[in-house]
Structures are given as C-alpha cells and as structure tokens.
Amino acid sequence: MDLLEHFQDAKRDPLRRLLAEKSAWFSQDKKGFLRYRLPLRSVQDLRASSCDFSGDVVRIGTADDLSADDHARVHQILRGLMPWRKGPFSVFGIDIDAEWRSERKWNRLVPELPALAGKMVADIGCNNGYYMFRMAPYQPTMVLGFEPYVHHYYTFNILNTFAQQPNLRAEPLGIEHLALFPECFDVIFCLGILYHRPSPLEALRDLHSALRPGGILLVESQAIAGNDPVALFPAHTYAKVPGTWFVPTATCLHNWLTRTGFTEVRLFCDHAMSSAEQRRTAWMEFESYQDFIDKDNPALTIEGYPAPRRVFFKAKK
Ligand SMILES: C[S@@+](CC[C@H](N)C(=O)[O-])C[C@H]1O[C@@H](n2cnc3c(N)ncnc32)[C@H](O)[C@@H]1O
C-alpha cells in the first residue's frame, strides 16, 4: 500500500517528491548501495514460519524454515550486514548478539508505554527496527520508522522480508522531515537521537508538530549528571562519537520539552551507561563503550567530559 494512503494529513506533494528522490538515490548502481540492495533482492522468497517479538530476543523464523544452502546464504548475508548495533535477534536460528543490549532500553520503556493498539506510531532513527518489532505485539495500525542510513534501512527491510509484518515500515527519512507529517502520529518514539541534532529545540518542535493533539512522545537521550539546567557542548567528539552536539542534564531536557510546548513532562528513568549494555561482540567488532571511557576514571569520557547517563521522558502534546 502506498505510504501516502496512510497519511491523509501529510504534506502529500512534497512528501511524494521527497520519497521519489530518496528512492532514486538508493537505486544508484554504486557499491555502497548494491552491497545492501542485492542481498535484499536475493532473499525475496524467504519467509519465516513464525515470529516471536515478546521476549528480549527478537525471533524471526527457525532453522527448520530453510534448506541448508539457504541457511548458509542467509548467515553470510547477516554477517555482511555487520556491524550490528541494535539487538539481540535470532534469525532462522542464527543468534545475533549486537553491540547494544537494546532489550534493556525497551524494558525501561514498557511500564510507560501508552496504548499502541490501532495507533499511528513513529520511531525516529529506527536503526534495524529492533524496537519496531518489539512494538508489533501491541498491534499498532502502523509503525513508521524514520531511518536515513542505507545500511540500517536495508537491514530492517531484509529482516521484515523474512518476518512479513505489514504494519511495520521504514522509510529513508530523517527527523528533519517530520514537518511533512503535521498531526499525523498518536505516539512518537525518539530514542538516542536528540544529542545528534545541532538544534535539539528544532527537533523537539518538529516532534511536537507531528503529534496529534493529546499524542505522546517518549524520548530517551544521552545526558550528563547534575541538576543545573545546562547542556555540555563538546569541542569535537563526546565519548569518541563525532556528531554529538548538546548533551543535556535531565533538568535541561525537561526545560527543552516544556518550552517547545509539551505538557505533563515526566522523567521516568535516569541511569548510568555501562559496558554491560554497550560492548564489542562477534557481530560488532569495532570499539565500544569501554574504549570511550577513561580507563583510570570511569566517571569521565576519554575526552575528560562527564561520562554519559541515559534519561527517559514521557510528554504529552
Ligand atoms: C544512536 S542511534 C539510536 C538508534 C535507536 N533509536 C536506539 O535508541 O537504539 C541513532 C539512529 O538515528 C539514525 N539517524 C541518523 N541521522 C538521522 C536523522 N537525521 N533523523 C533520524 N534518524 C537519524 C542513525 O542512522 C541511527 O540509526
């Protein structure tokens, strides 16, 4: 079904043009695109006999669903999709231990989840769709994942080719495109995104405008400790990550939310980060949390900034 049919209130002409541009961009015959597009094409006929999204591991199919040849082929494709940042997954019995133990973040959200049944939901920066699959048992009408990165976009689409969840969909869009979706969503998840935005206030305004009146925002962000309403602005990187702009205290993020129009703003979780939650694995072989933190003082990042915490807010439009 055409995406636009789900979004009668979207700015349809510019959205149609943007999606056509993105599709043309992703269709280029360059190595960086073919690397993902060809595997997606090659698995079009492979289906999982069953899925289980109710536990910590997102389970798609079983080993018995595939012939030995197809199983080996899928294993190779999944290895080709490394690094796996979010998980864990089990795909046709192949266990993928991702860098992040994303089930921990999801389990912190669960007690605060608004009703998702029959709702239009957005997941901003959905990555490979781990959280979208976890939302599926709550029976939303649709979860639209915004994911501009080719690697993550195709990883989700390969997984959902196996899983065939028609109400889960990702588009190669960014948070900056939310303005094309005025009052279109009942619930928006914005997890791990705000500190990557050079203007977090603009991002929050866009999130506000994309929610229907009474809609709910669940936002999770990297944060620094402290009660002052301030944000850290790193000189270059923060915990070795470039593209990190403002890292707020919880108080600062609370103020950002209220001043961009949200009501009933409530902090419901605030925890320190650790290498138990983000670490190198056989499916993500690069540096991870322990390499980002001062070895002699875990309260500091490698750059000497306060080490990251993670904060979770629920807010209403
Ligand atoms: C730190 S990860 C967070 C992933 C996931 N939401 C989570 O909390 O585990 C940031 C994600 O945002 C995506 N991203 C990058 N630029 C973006 C943009 N302009 N708008 C939305 N998402 C973006 C990245 O590709 C990546 O998947």
The ligand as an ORCA input file, in Angstrom:
! r2SCAN-3c Opt
* xyz 0 1
  C      22.228      6.414     18.348
  S      21.294      5.584     17.119
  C      19.784      5.260     18.026
  C      19.043      4.084     17.454
  C      17.779      3.692     18.231
  N      16.751      4.701     18.103
  C      18.102      3.424     19.663
  O      17.736      4.213     20.526
  O      18.717      2.398     19.958
  C      20.821      6.897     16.013
  C      19.995      6.419     14.834
  O      19.482      7.566     14.142
  C      19.722      7.419     12.763
  N      19.798      8.766     12.166
  C      20.863      9.399     11.634
  N      20.510     10.616     11.175
  C      19.192     10.751     11.437
  C      18.236     11.774     11.189
  N      18.576     12.893     10.576
  N      16.970     11.568     11.570
  C      16.600     10.425     12.187
  N      17.461      9.423     12.445
  C      18.732      9.582     12.072
  C      21.003      6.634     12.692
  O      21.204      6.028     11.444
  C      20.791      5.637     13.821
  O      20.051      4.526     13.403
*
